[in-house]
């Protein structure tokens, strides 16, 4: 009986070690981010999207590879000039792959985008609008493709800066190649 229990424990350990550490991580999906301030009284932060973890995370500790949205505008005149995506990283992280006339066109390009080639990276993704496709580069040179599906912005009385929100589809390529599954 002791021998069977020992074999069972060994098998269980092998199975657990064989499980992928990323078991709960997603490499694709749809997410909405905004610049609404959380915990404003003591340690303010917003939630950004961690491409490498596949989830929303706090920006409190300024983590790498987290995409955030900001709105450039003037609250006094109630004018919002543009939305832009930014990210803390070691490199410029954004490349605009294209702007498309309809959601259907953008979906088709996004779904068929299997590889890309560029050396033209920008610090921010400026003038973010629906039906755009962006390529995102992480600090360890891994890539994600992003399709902007919706944006929103407004001046809010309870915010000192313009509110911005962005919904996007994404696919992360964690192996470092410029080839998407």
PyMOL commands that set and color helices and strands:
alter all, ss='L'
color gray80, all
select helices_A, chain A and resi 2-18+103-112
alter helices_A, ss='H'
color red, helices_A
select strands_A, chain A and resi 28-34+47-50+55-58+66-74+79-87+94-99+132-137+143-154+163-173
alter strands_A, ss='S'
color yellow, strands_A
deselect
rebuild
show_as cartoon
